[in-house]
Amino acid sequence: MIRQAITLAGLLGLSAVLAGCGTTTTERAATAGLFGAATGAAIGSLSANAGAGALIGAGAGLLGGYLFDQHQKGNID
């Protein structure tokens, strides 16, 4: 359980970093979501559940990309 929480936190952090790859909210969220899905699938394959890892990663990436975009626009401190 702790390992999964650390992995998810790391994935969310990486997604936020890569969310800057775009200029619009949609581009940033999509970039981070795709990266999150790929990373989640890779991590999930280590625990024999790549599909769930990809879904969790995509969700974390989309959220991270959106939050990063809103922060860049000054909507979130």
mmCIF file of the N, C-alpha and C atoms, coordinates in Angstrom:
data_MODEL
# 
_entry.id   MODEL 
# 
loop_
_atom_site.group_PDB 
_atom_site.id 
_atom_site.type_symbol 
_atom_site.label_atom_id 
_atom_site.label_alt_id 
_atom_site.label_comp_id 
_atom_site.label_asym_id 
_atom_site.label_entity_id 
_atom_site.label_seq_id 
_atom_site.pdbx_PDB_ins_code 
_atom_site.Cartn_x 
_atom_site.Cartn_y 
_atom_site.Cartn_z 
_atom_site.occupancy 
_atom_site.B_iso_or_equiv 
_atom_site.pdbx_formal_charge 
_atom_site.auth_seq_id 
_atom_site.auth_comp_id 
_atom_site.auth_asym_id 
_atom_site.auth_atom_id 
_atom_site.pdbx_PDB_model_num 
ATOM 1   N N  . MET A 1 1  ? 0.821  -1.195 0.000   1.00 0.00 ? 1  MET A N  1 
ATOM 2   C CA . MET A 1 1  ? 0.000  0.000  0.000   1.00 0.00 ? 1  MET A CA 1 
ATOM 3   C C  . MET A 1 1  ? 0.861  1.254  0.000   1.00 0.00 ? 1  MET A C  1 
ATOM 4   N N  . ILE A 1 2  ? 1.898  1.263  0.819   1.00 0.00 ? 2  ILE A N  1 
ATOM 5   C CA . ILE A 1 2  ? 2.787  2.419  0.879   1.00 0.00 ? 2  ILE A CA 1 
ATOM 6   C C  . ILE A 1 2  ? 3.507  2.586  -0.449  1.00 0.00 ? 2  ILE A C  1 
ATOM 7   N N  . ARG A 1 3  ? 3.903  1.468  -1.045  1.00 0.00 ? 3  ARG A N  1 
ATOM 8   C CA . ARG A 1 3  ? 4.589  1.513  -2.333  1.00 0.00 ? 3  ARG A CA 1 
ATOM 9   C C  . ARG A 1 3  ? 3.697  2.146  -3.405  1.00 0.00 ? 3  ARG A C  1 
ATOM 10  N N  . GLN A 1 4  ? 2.427  1.821  -3.397  1.00 0.00 ? 4  GLN A N  1 
ATOM 11  C CA . GLN A 1 4  ? 1.502  2.386  -4.371  1.00 0.00 ? 4  GLN A CA 1 
ATOM 12  C C  . GLN A 1 4  ? 1.314  3.881  -4.145  1.00 0.00 ? 4  GLN A C  1 
ATOM 13  N N  . ALA A 1 5  ? 1.254  4.295  -2.886  1.00 0.00 ? 5  ALA A N  1 
ATOM 14  C CA . ALA A 1 5  ? 1.099  5.717  -2.584  1.00 0.00 ? 5  ALA A CA 1 
ATOM 15  C C  . ALA A 1 5  ? 2.322  6.505  -3.029  1.00 0.00 ? 5  ALA A C  1 
ATOM 16  N N  . ILE A 1 6  ? 3.503  5.957  -2.811  1.00 0.00 ? 6  ILE A N  1 
ATOM 17  C CA . ILE A 1 6  ? 4.732  6.620  -3.245  1.00 0.00 ? 6  ILE A CA 1 
ATOM 18  C C  . ILE A 1 6  ? 4.776  6.700  -4.764  1.00 0.00 ? 6  ILE A C  1 
ATOM 19  N N  . THR A 1 7  ? 4.394  5.621  -5.417  1.00 0.00 ? 7  THR A N  1 
ATOM 20  C CA . THR A 1 7  ? 4.377  5.601  -6.875  1.00 0.00 ? 7  THR A CA 1 
ATOM 21  C C  . THR A 1 7  ? 3.404  6.630  -7.421  1.00 0.00 ? 7  THR A C  1 
ATOM 22  N N  . LEU A 1 8  ? 2.220  6.699  -6.850  1.00 0.00 ? 8  LEU A N  1 
ATOM 23  C CA . LEU A 1 8  ? 1.220  7.659  -7.315  1.00 0.00 ? 8  LEU A CA 1 
ATOM 24  C C  . LEU A 1 8  ? 1.688  9.086  -7.077  1.00 0.00 ? 8  LEU A C  1 
ATOM 25  N N  . ALA A 1 9  ? 2.305  9.343  -5.935  1.00 0.00 ? 9  ALA A N  1 
ATOM 26  C CA . ALA A 1 9  ? 2.815  10.685 -5.654  1.00 0.00 ? 9  ALA A CA 1 
ATOM 27  C C  . ALA A 1 9  ? 3.916  11.064 -6.645  1.00 0.00 ? 9  ALA A C  1 
ATOM 28  N N  . GLY A 1 10 ? 4.785  10.127 -6.942  1.00 0.00 ? 10 GLY A N  1 
ATOM 29  C CA . GLY A 1 10 ? 5.841  10.388 -7.919  1.00 0.00 ? 10 GLY A CA 1 
ATOM 30  C C  . GLY A 1 10 ? 5.277  10.630 -9.302  1.00 0.00 ? 10 GLY A C  1 
ATOM 31  N N  . LEU A 1 11 ? 4.297  9.848  -9.661  1.00 0.00 ? 11 LEU A N  1 
ATOM 32  C CA . LEU A 1 11 ? 3.655  10.001 -10.967 1.00 0.00 ? 11 LEU A CA 1 
ATOM 33  C C  . LEU A 1 11 ? 2.966  11.352 -11.083 1.00 0.00 ? 11 LEU A C  1 
ATOM 34  N N  . LEU A 1 12 ? 2.299  11.753 -10.037 1.00 0.00 ? 12 LEU A N  1 
ATOM 35  C CA . LEU A 1 12 ? 1.628  13.051 -10.049 1.00 0.00 ? 12 LEU A CA 1 
ATOM 36  C C  . LEU A 1 12 ? 2.645  14.176 -10.158 1.00 0.00 ? 12 LEU A C  1 
ATOM 37  N N  . GLY A 1 13 ? 3.755  14.036 -9.468  1.00 0.00 ? 13 GLY A N  1 
ATOM 38  C CA . GLY A 1 13 ? 4.809  15.042 -9.550  1.00 0.00 ? 13 GLY A CA 1 
ATOM 39  C C  . GLY A 1 13 ? 5.406  15.140 -10.940 1.00 0.00 ? 13 GLY A C  1 
ATOM 40  N N  . LEU A 1 14 ? 5.695  13.999 -11.535 1.00 0.00 ? 14 LEU A N  1 
ATOM 41  C CA . LEU A 1 14 ? 6.243  14.010 -12.903 1.00 0.00 ? 14 LEU A CA 1 
ATOM 42  C C  . LEU A 1 14 ? 5.242  14.561 -13.899 1.00 0.00 ? 14 LEU A C  1 
ATOM 43  N N  . SER A 1 15 ? 3.987  14.246 -13.710 1.00 0.00 ? 15 SER A N  1 
ATOM 44  C CA . SER A 1 15 ? 2.955  14.766 -14.604 1.00 0.00 ? 15 SER A CA 1 
ATOM 45  C C  . SER A 1 15 ? 2.873  16.284 -14.505 1.00 0.00 ? 15 SER A C  1 
ATOM 46  N N  . ALA A 1 16 ? 2.996  16.805 -13.296 1.00 0.00 ? 16 ALA A N  1 
ATOM 47  C CA . ALA A 1 16 ? 2.951  18.253 -13.120 1.00 0.00 ? 16 ALA A CA 1 
ATOM 48  C C  . ALA A 1 16 ? 4.133  18.922 -13.801 1.00 0.00 ? 16 ALA A C  1 
ATOM 49  N N  . VAL A 1 17 ? 5.288  18.283 -13.737 1.00 0.00 ? 17 VAL A N  1 
ATOM 50  C CA . VAL A 1 17 ? 6.472  18.841 -14.393 1.00 0.00 ? 17 VAL A CA 1 
ATOM 51  C C  . VAL A 1 17 ? 6.284  18.852 -15.903 1.00 0.00 ? 17 VAL A C  1 
ATOM 52  N N  . LEU A 1 18 ? 5.801  17.762 -16.448 1.00 0.00 ? 18 LEU A N  1 
ATOM 53  C CA . LEU A 1 18 ? 5.634  17.672 -17.897 1.00 0.00 ? 18 LEU A CA 1 
ATOM 54  C C  . LEU A 1 18 ? 4.374  18.365 -18.397 1.00 0.00 ? 18 LEU A C  1 
ATOM 55  N N  . ALA A 1 19 ? 3.533  18.803 -17.498 1.00 0.00 ? 19 ALA A N  1 
ATOM 56  C CA . ALA A 1 19 ? 2.303  19.477 -17.915 1.00 0.00 ? 19 ALA A CA 1 
ATOM 57  C C  . ALA A 1 19 ? 2.593  20.807 -18.596 1.00 0.00 ? 19 ALA A C  1 
ATOM 58  N N  . GLY A 1 20 ? 3.791  21.321 -18.427 1.00 0.00 ? 20 GLY A N  1 
ATOM 59  C CA . GLY A 1 20 ? 4.159  22.567 -19.064 1.00 0.00 ? 20 GLY A CA 1 
ATOM 60  C C  . GLY A 1 20 ? 4.352  22.433 -20.561 1.00 0.00 ? 20 GLY A C  1 
ATOM 61  N N  . CYS A 1 21 ? 4.235  21.237 -21.090 1.00 0.00 ? 21 CYS A N  1 
ATOM 62  C CA . CYS A 1 21 ? 4.424  20.997 -22.528 1.00 0.00 ? 21 CYS A CA 1 
ATOM 63  C C  . CYS A 1 21 ? 3.157  21.354 -23.278 1.00 0.00 ? 21 CYS A C  1 
ATOM 64  N N  . GLY A 1 22 ? 2.861  22.611 -23.351 1.00 0.00 ? 22 GLY A N  1 
ATOM 65  C CA . GLY A 1 22 ? 1.677  23.086 -24.051 1.00 0.00 ? 22 GLY A CA 1 
ATOM 66  C C  . GLY A 1 22 ? 1.378  24.503 -23.626 1.00 0.00 ? 22 GLY A C  1 
ATOM 67  N N  . THR A 1 23 ? 0.460  25.123 -24.321 1.00 0.00 ? 23 THR A N  1 
ATOM 68  C CA . THR A 1 23 ? 0.111  26.498 -23.991 1.00 0.00 ? 23 THR A CA 1 
ATOM 69  C C  . THR A 1 23 ? -1.339 26.647 -23.547 1.00 0.00 ? 23 THR A C  1 
ATOM 70  N N  . THR A 1 24 ? -2.170 25.677 -23.873 1.00 0.00 ? 24 THR A N  1 
ATOM 71  C CA . THR A 1 24 ? -3.572 25.760 -23.475 1.00 0.00 ? 24 THR A CA 1 
ATOM 72  C C  . THR A 1 24 ? -3.864 24.704 -22.413 1.00 0.00 ? 24 THR A C  1 
ATOM 73  N N  . THR A 1 25 ? -4.977 24.849 -21.760 1.00 0.00 ? 25 THR A N  1 
ATOM 74  C CA . THR A 1 25 ? -5.375 23.885 -20.729 1.00 0.00 ? 25 THR A CA 1 
ATOM 75  C C  . THR A 1 25 ? -5.488 22.490 -21.325 1.00 0.00 ? 25 THR A C  1 
ATOM 76  N N  . THR A 1 26 ? -6.083 22.380 -22.487 1.00 0.00 ? 26 THR A N  1 
ATOM 77  C CA . THR A 1 26 ? -6.273 21.081 -23.130 1.00 0.00 ? 26 THR A CA 1 
ATOM 78  C C  . THR A 1 26 ? -4.938 20.432 -23.473 1.00 0.00 ? 26 THR A C  1 
ATOM 79  N N  . GLU A 1 27 ? -4.018 21.205 -24.027 1.00 0.00 ? 27 GLU A N  1 
ATOM 80  C CA . GLU A 1 27 ? -2.708 20.650 -24.388 1.00 0.00 ? 27 GLU A CA 1 
ATOM 81  C C  . GLU A 1 27 ? -1.951 20.171 -23.162 1.00 0.00 ? 27 GLU A C  1 
ATOM 82  N N  . ARG A 1 28 ? -1.958 20.964 -22.109 1.00 0.00 ? 28 ARG A N  1 
ATOM 83  C CA . ARG A 1 28 ? -1.239 20.595 -20.893 1.00 0.00 ? 28 ARG A CA 1 
ATOM 84  C C  . ARG A 1 28 ? -1.851 19.359 -20.238 1.00 0.00 ? 28 ARG A C  1 
ATOM 85  N N  . ALA A 1 29 ? -3.166 19.306 -20.151 1.00 0.00 ? 29 ALA A N  1 
ATOM 86  C CA . ALA A 1 29 ? -3.819 18.152 -19.535 1.00 0.00 ? 29 ALA A CA 1 
ATOM 87  C C  . ALA A 1 29 ? -3.611 16.897 -20.371 1.00 0.00 ? 29 ALA A C  1 
ATOM 88  N N  . ALA A 1 30 ? -3.691 17.028 -21.693 1.00 0.00 ? 30 ALA A N  1 
ATOM 89  C CA . ALA A 1 30 ? -3.513 15.865 -22.573 1.00 0.00 ? 30 ALA A CA 1 
ATOM 90  C C  . ALA A 1 30 ? -2.087 15.333 -22.513 1.00 0.00 ? 30 ALA A C  1 
ATOM 91  N N  . THR A 1 31 ? -1.108 16.228 -22.542 1.00 0.00 ? 31 THR A N  1 
ATOM 92  C CA . THR A 1 31 ? 0.285  15.807 -22.469 1.00 0.00 ? 31 THR A CA 1 
ATOM 93  C C  . THR A 1 31 ? 0.556  15.061 -21.173 1.00 0.00 ? 31 THR A C  1 
ATOM 94  N N  . ALA A 1 32 ? 0.118  15.638 -20.075 1.00 0.00 ? 32 ALA A N  1 
ATOM 95  C CA . ALA A 1 32 ? 0.342  15.006 -18.777 1.00 0.00 ? 32 ALA A CA 1 
ATOM 96  C C  . ALA A 1 32 ? -0.453 13.706 -18.655 1.00 0.00 ? 32 ALA A C  1 
ATOM 97  N N  . GLY A 1 33 ? -1.659 13.681 -19.209 1.00 0.00 ? 33 GLY A N  1 
ATOM 98  C CA . GLY A 1 33 ? -2.467 12.456 -19.160 1.00 0.00 ? 33 GLY A CA 1 
ATOM 99  C C  . GLY A 1 33 ? -1.842 11.312 -19.928 1.00 0.00 ? 33 GLY A C  1 
ATOM 100 N N  . LEU A 1 34 ? -1.306 11.608 -21.104 1.00 0.00 ? 34 LEU A N  1 
ATOM 101 C CA . LEU A 1 34 ? -0.649 10.564 -21.891 1.00 0.00 ? 34 LEU A CA 1 
ATOM 102 C C  . LEU A 1 34 ? 0.613  10.059 -21.201 1.00 0.00 ? 34 LEU A C  1 
ATOM 103 N N  . PHE A 1 35 ? 1.392  10.974 -20.661 1.00 0.00 ? 35 PHE A N  1 
ATOM 104 C CA . PHE A 1 35 ? 2.581  10.563 -19.928 1.00 0.00 ? 35 PHE A CA 1 
ATOM 105 C C  . PHE A 1 35 ? 2.193  9.727  -18.712 1.00 0.00 ? 35 PHE A C  1 
ATOM 106 N N  . GLY A 1 36 ? 1.164  10.149 -18.016 1.00 0.00 ? 36 GLY A N  1 
ATOM 107 C CA . GLY A 1 36 ? 0.703  9.411  -16.844 1.00 0.00 ? 36 GLY A CA 1 
ATOM 108 C C  . GLY A 1 36 ? 0.220  8.013  -17.189 1.00 0.00 ? 36 GLY A C  1 
ATOM 109 N N  . ALA A 1 37 ? -0.487 7.893  -18.298 1.00 0.00 ? 37 ALA A N  1 
ATOM 110 C CA . ALA A 1 37 ? -0.985 6.580  -18.724 1.00 0.00 ? 37 ALA A CA 1 
ATOM 111 C C  . ALA A 1 37 ? 0.174  5.650  -19.070 1.00 0.00 ? 37 ALA A C  1 
ATOM 112 N N  . ALA A 1 38 ? 1.164  6.169  -19.778 1.00 0.00 ? 38 ALA A N  1 
ATOM 113 C CA . ALA A 1 38 ? 2.317  5.340  -20.142 1.00 0.00 ? 38 ALA A CA 1 
ATOM 114 C C  . ALA A 1 38 ? 3.108  4.915  -18.916 1.00 0.00 ? 38 ALA A C  1 
ATOM 115 N N  . THR A 1 39 ? 3.341  5.853  -18.012 1.00 0.00 ? 39 THR A N  1 
ATOM 116 C CA . THR A 1 39 ? 4.080  5.537  -16.797 1.00 0.00 ? 39 THR A CA 1 
ATOM 117 C C  . THR A 1 39 ? 3.286  4.583  -15.907 1.00 0.00 ? 39 THR A C  1 
ATOM 118 N N  . GLY A 1 40 ? 1.991  4.821  -15.787 1.00 0.00 ? 40 GLY A N  1 
ATOM 119 C CA . GLY A 1 40 ? 1.145  3.945  -14.980 1.00 0.00 ? 40 GLY A CA 1 
ATOM 120 C C  . GLY A 1 40 ? 1.096  2.531  -15.523 1.00 0.00 ? 40 GLY A C  1 
ATOM 121 N N  . ALA A 1 41 ? 1.068  2.398  -16.845 1.00 0.00 ? 41 ALA A N  1 
ATOM 122 C CA . ALA A 1 41 ? 1.070  1.063  -17.453 1.00 0.00 ? 41 ALA A CA 1 
ATOM 123 C C  . ALA A 1 41 ? 2.389  0.350  -17.178 1.00 0.00 ? 41 ALA A C  1 
ATOM 124 N N  . ALA A 1 42 ? 3.481  1.094  -17.266 1.00 0.00 ? 42 ALA A N  1 
ATOM 125 C CA . ALA A 1 42 ? 4.787  0.486  -16.998 1.00 0.00 ? 42 ALA A CA 1 
ATOM 126 C C  . ALA A 1 42 ? 4.906  0.055  -15.547 1.00 0.00 ? 42 ALA A C  1 
ATOM 127 N N  . ILE A 1 43 ? 4.475  0.903  -14.637 1.00 0.00 ? 43 ILE A N  1 
ATOM 128 C CA . ILE A 1 43 ? 4.534  0.552  -13.217 1.00 0.00 ? 43 ILE A CA 1 
ATOM 129 C C  . ILE A 1 43 ? 3.540  -0.563 -12.909 1.00 0.00 ? 43 ILE A C  1 
ATOM 130 N N  . GLY A 1 44 ? 2.346  -0.488 -13.495 1.00 0.00 ? 44 GLY A N  1 
ATOM 131 C CA . GLY A 1 44 ? 1.336  -1.516 -13.268 1.00 0.00 ? 44 GLY A CA 1 
ATOM 132 C C  . GLY A 1 44 ? 1.749  -2.872 -13.787 1.00 0.00 ? 44 GLY A C  1 
ATOM 133 N N  . SER A 1 45 ? 2.551  -2.902 -14.852 1.00 0.00 ? 45 SER A N  1 
ATOM 134 C CA . SER A 1 45 ? 2.990  -4.188 -15.391 1.00 0.00 ? 45 SER A CA 1 
ATOM 135 C C  . SER A 1 45 ? 3.915  -4.913 -14.421 1.00 0.00 ? 45 SER A C  1 
ATOM 136 N N  . LEU A 1 46 ? 4.570  -4.168 -13.571 1.00 0.00 ? 46 LEU A N  1 
ATOM 137 C CA . LEU A 1 46 ? 5.431  -4.794 -12.563 1.00 0.00 ? 46 LEU A CA 1 
ATOM 138 C C  . LEU A 1 46 ? 4.611  -5.539 -11.517 1.00 0.00 ? 46 LEU A C  1 
ATOM 139 N N  . SER A 1 47 ? 3.383  -5.098 -11.322 1.00 0.00 ? 47 SER A N  1 
ATOM 140 C CA . SER A 1 47 ? 2.514  -5.777 -10.363 1.00 0.00 ? 47 SER A CA 1 
ATOM 141 C C  . SER A 1 47 ? 1.420  -6.564 -11.068 1.00 0.00 ? 47 SER A C  1 
ATOM 142 N N  . ALA A 1 48 ? 1.623  -6.862 -12.340 1.00 0.00 ? 48 ALA A N  1 
ATOM 143 C CA . ALA A 1 48 ? 0.717  -7.682 -13.151 1.00 0.00 ? 48 ALA A CA 1 
ATOM 144 C C  . ALA A 1 48 ? -0.657 -7.046 -13.354 1.00 0.00 ? 48 ALA A C  1 
ATOM 145 N N  . ASN A 1 49 ? -0.719 -5.724 -13.359 1.00 0.00 ? 49 ASN A N  1 
ATOM 146 C CA . ASN A 1 49 ? -1.992 -5.054 -13.594 1.00 0.00 ? 49 ASN A CA 1 
ATOM 147 C C  . ASN A 1 49 ? -1.759 -3.755 -14.371 1.00 0.00 ? 49 ASN A C  1 
ATOM 148 N N  . ALA A 1 50 ? -1.298 -3.882 -15.601 1.00 0.00 ? 50 ALA A N  1 
ATOM 149 C CA . ALA A 1 50 ? -0.946 -2.719 -16.415 1.00 0.00 ? 50 ALA A CA 1 
ATOM 150 C C  . ALA A 1 50 ? -2.171 -1.859 -16.744 1.00 0.00 ? 50 ALA A C  1 
ATOM 151 N N  . GLY A 1 51 ? -3.321 -2.482 -16.936 1.00 0.00 ? 51 GLY A N  1 
ATOM 152 C CA . GLY A 1 51 ? -4.535 -1.726 -17.275 1.00 0.00 ? 51 GLY A CA 1 
ATOM 153 C C  . GLY A 1 51 ? -4.947 -0.775 -16.173 1.00 0.00 ? 51 GLY A C  1 
ATOM 154 N N  . ALA A 1 52 ? -4.971 -1.272 -14.955 1.00 0.00 ? 52 ALA A N  1 
ATOM 155 C CA . ALA A 1 52 ? -5.330 -0.415 -13.822 1.00 0.00 ? 52 ALA A CA 1 
ATOM 156 C C  . ALA A 1 52 ? -4.286 0.678  -13.630 1.00 0.00 ? 52 ALA A C  1 
ATOM 157 N N  . GLY A 1 53 ? -3.023 0.327  -13.807 1.00 0.00 ? 53 GLY A N  1 
ATOM 158 C CA . GLY A 1 53 ? -1.959 1.318  -13.683 1.00 0.00 ? 53 GLY A CA 1 
ATOM 159 C C  . GLY A 1 53 ? -2.102 2.420  -14.710 1.00 0.00 ? 53 GLY A C  1 
ATOM 160 N N  . ALA A 1 54 ? -2.460 2.052  -15.925 1.00 0.00 ? 54 ALA A N  1 
ATOM 161 C CA . ALA A 1 54 ? -2.641 3.047  -16.977 1.00 0.00 ? 54 ALA A CA 1 
ATOM 162 C C  . ALA A 1 54 ? -3.815 3.976  -16.673 1.00 0.00 ? 54 ALA A C  1 
ATOM 163 N N  . LEU A 1 55 ? -4.904 3.420  -16.176 1.00 0.00 ? 55 LEU A N  1 
ATOM 164 C CA . LEU A 1 55 ? -6.060 4.260  -15.832 1.00 0.00 ? 55 LEU A CA 1 
ATOM 165 C C  . LEU A 1 55 ? -5.753 5.207  -14.683 1.00 0.00 ? 55 LEU A C  1 
ATOM 166 N N  . ILE A 1 56 ? -5.101 4.702  -13.662 1.00 0.00 ? 56 ILE A N  1 
ATOM 167 C CA . ILE A 1 56 ? -4.733 5.549  -12.530 1.00 0.00 ? 56 ILE A CA 1 
ATOM 168 C C  . ILE A 1 56 ? -3.746 6.621  -12.978 1.00 0.00 ? 56 ILE A C  1 
ATOM 169 N N  . GLY A 1 57 ? -2.770 6.220  -13.773 1.00 0.00 ? 57 GLY A N  1 
ATOM 170 C CA . GLY A 1 57 ? -1.782 7.170  -14.268 1.00 0.00 ? 57 GLY A CA 1 
ATOM 171 C C  . GLY A 1 57 ? -2.389 8.244  -15.144 1.00 0.00 ? 57 GLY A C  1 
ATOM 172 N N  . ALA A 1 58 ? -3.311 7.862  -15.998 1.00 0.00 ? 58 ALA A N  1 
ATOM 173 C CA . ALA A 1 58 ? -3.970 8.840  -16.870 1.00 0.00 ? 58 ALA A CA 1 
ATOM 174 C C  . ALA A 1 58 ? -4.771 9.840  -16.046 1.00 0.00 ? 58 ALA A C  1 
ATOM 175 N N  . GLY A 1 59 ? -5.484 9.343  -15.065 1.00 0.00 ? 59 GLY A N  1 
ATOM 176 C CA . GLY A 1 59 ? -6.260 10.234 -14.200 1.00 0.00 ? 59 GLY A CA 1 
ATOM 177 C C  . GLY A 1 59 ? -5.374 11.194 -13.427 1.00 0.00 ? 59 GLY A C  1 
ATOM 178 N N  . ALA A 1 60 ? -4.294 10.670 -12.870 1.00 0.00 ? 60 ALA A N  1 
ATOM 179 C CA . ALA A 1 60 ? -3.360 11.516 -12.119 1.00 0.00 ? 60 ALA A CA 1 
ATOM 180 C C  . ALA A 1 60 ? -2.711 12.530 -13.052 1.00 0.00 ? 60 ALA A C  1 
ATOM 181 N N  . GLY A 1 61 ? -2.375 12.105 -14.254 1.00 0.00 ? 61 GLY A N  1 
ATOM 182 C CA . GLY A 1 61 ? -1.764 13.013 -15.224 1.00 0.00 ? 61 GLY A CA 1 
ATOM 183 C C  . GLY A 1 61 ? -2.709 14.117 -15.658 1.00 0.00 ? 61 GLY A C  1 
ATOM 184 N N  . LEU A 1 62 ? -3.938 13.768 -15.946 1.00 0.00 ? 62 LEU A N  1 
ATOM 185 C CA . LEU A 1 62 ? -4.920 14.782 -16.344 1.00 0.00 ? 62 LEU A CA 1 
ATOM 186 C C  . LEU A 1 62 ? -5.131 15.799 -15.237 1.00 0.00 ? 62 LEU A C  1 
ATOM 187 N N  . LEU A 1 63 ? -5.264 15.313 -14.019 1.00 0.00 ? 63 LEU A N  1 
ATOM 188 C CA . LEU A 1 63 ? -5.453 16.210 -12.882 1.00 0.00 ? 63 LEU A CA 1 
ATOM 189 C C  . LEU A 1 63 ? -4.226 17.098 -12.688 1.00 0.00 ? 63 LEU A C  1 
ATOM 190 N N  . GLY A 1 64 ? -3.046 16.499 -12.760 1.00 0.00 ? 64 GLY A N  1 
ATOM 191 C CA . GLY A 1 64 ? -1.818 17.273 -12.607 1.00 0.00 ? 64 GLY A CA 1 
ATOM 192 C C  . GLY A 1 64 ? -1.663 18.328 -13.682 1.00 0.00 ? 64 GLY A C  1 
ATOM 193 N N  . GLY A 1 65 ? -1.961 17.968 -14.927 1.00 0.00 ? 65 GLY A N  1 
ATOM 194 C CA . GLY A 1 65 ? -1.874 18.927 -16.025 1.00 0.00 ? 65 GLY A CA 1 
ATOM 195 C C  . GLY A 1 65 ? -2.849 20.080 -15.876 1.00 0.00 ? 65 GLY A C  1 
ATOM 196 N N  . TYR A 1 66 ? -4.048 19.754 -15.465 1.00 0.00 ? 66 TYR A N  1 
ATOM 197 C CA . TYR A 1 66 ? -5.058 20.798 -15.269 1.00 0.00 ? 66 TYR A CA 1 
ATOM 198 C C  . TYR A 1 66 ? -4.664 21.737 -14.133 1.00 0.00 ? 66 TYR A C  1 
ATOM 199 N N  . LEU A 1 67 ? -4.236 21.165 -13.013 1.00 0.00 ? 67 LEU A N  1 
ATOM 200 C CA . LEU A 1 67 ? -3.849 21.991 -11.867 1.00 0.00 ? 67 LEU A CA 1 
ATOM 201 C C  . LEU A 1 67 ? -2.637 22.858 -12.193 1.00 0.00 ? 67 LEU A C  1 
ATOM 202 N N  . PHE A 1 68 ? -1.683 22.313 -12.923 1.00 0.00 ? 68 PHE A N  1 
ATOM 203 C CA . PHE A 1 68 ? -0.516 23.098 -13.317 1.00 0.00 ? 68 PHE A CA 1 
ATOM 204 C C  . PHE A 1 68 ? -0.932 24.265 -14.207 1.00 0.00 ? 68 PHE A C  1 
ATOM 205 N N  . ASP A 1 69 ? -1.820 24.009 -15.151 1.00 0.00 ? 69 ASP A N  1 
ATOM 206 C CA . ASP A 1 69 ? -2.296 25.061 -16.037 1.00 0.00 ? 69 ASP A CA 1 
ATOM 207 C C  . ASP A 1 69 ? -2.994 26.162 -15.250 1.00 0.00 ? 69 ASP A C  1 
ATOM 208 N N  . GLN A 1 70 ? -3.833 25.777 -14.322 1.00 0.00 ? 70 GLN A N  1 
ATOM 209 C CA . GLN A 1 70 ? -4.550 26.773 -13.527 1.00 0.00 ? 70 GLN A CA 1 
ATOM 210 C C  . GLN A 1 70 ? -3.594 27.582 -12.657 1.00 0.00 ? 70 GLN A C  1 
ATOM 211 N N  . HIS A 1 71 ? -2.558 26.929 -12.160 1.00 0.00 ? 71 HIS A N  1 
ATOM 212 C CA . HIS A 1 71 ? -1.552 27.648 -11.368 1.00 0.00 ? 71 HIS A CA 1 
ATOM 213 C C  . HIS A 1 71 ? -0.799 28.655 -12.244 1.00 0.00 ? 71 HIS A C  1 
ATOM 214 N N  . GLN A 1 72 ? -0.445 28.236 -13.456 1.00 0.00 ? 72 GLN A N  1 
ATOM 215 C CA . GLN A 1 72 ? 0.265  29.133 -14.366 1.00 0.00 ? 72 GLN A CA 1 
ATOM 216 C C  . GLN A 1 72 ? -0.593 30.352 -14.734 1.00 0.00 ? 72 GLN A C  1 
ATOM 217 N N  . LYS A 1 73 ? -1.881 30.156 -14.791 1.00 0.00 ? 73 LYS A N  1 
ATOM 218 C CA . LYS A 1 73 ? -2.779 31.260 -15.126 1.00 0.00 ? 73 LYS A CA 1 
ATOM 219 C C  . LYS A 1 73 ? -3.088 32.141 -13.927 1.00 0.00 ? 73 LYS A C  1 
ATOM 220 N N  . GLY A 1 74 ? -2.634 31.739 -12.744 1.00 0.00 ? 74 GLY A N  1 
ATOM 221 C CA . GLY A 1 74 ? -2.859 32.540 -11.541 1.00 0.00 ? 74 GLY A CA 1 
ATOM 222 C C  . GLY A 1 74 ? -4.166 32.262 -10.844 1.00 0.00 ? 74 GLY A C  1 
ATOM 223 N N  . ASN A 1 75 ? -4.867 31.210 -11.253 1.00 0.00 ? 75 ASN A N  1 
ATOM 224 C CA . ASN A 1 75 ? -6.152 30.881 -10.625 1.00 0.00 ? 75 ASN A CA 1 
ATOM 225 C C  . ASN A 1 75 ? -5.974 30.108 -9.317  1.00 0.00 ? 75 ASN A C  1 
ATOM 226 N N  . ILE A 1 76 ? -4.820 29.500 -9.144  1.00 0.00 ? 76 ILE A N  1 
ATOM 227 C CA . ILE A 1 76 ? -4.525 28.705 -7.942  1.00 0.00 ? 76 ILE A CA 1 
ATOM 228 C C  . ILE A 1 76 ? -3.188 29.187 -7.398  1.00 0.00 ? 76 ILE A C  1 
ATOM 229 N N  . ASP A 1 77 ? -3.147 29.443 -6.100  1.00 0.00 ? 77 ASP A N  1 
ATOM 230 C CA . ASP A 1 77 ? -1.871 29.857 -5.491  1.00 0.00 ? 77 ASP A CA 1 
ATOM 231 C C  . ASP A 1 77 ? -1.019 28.687 -5.151  1.00 0.00 ? 77 ASP A C  1 
# 
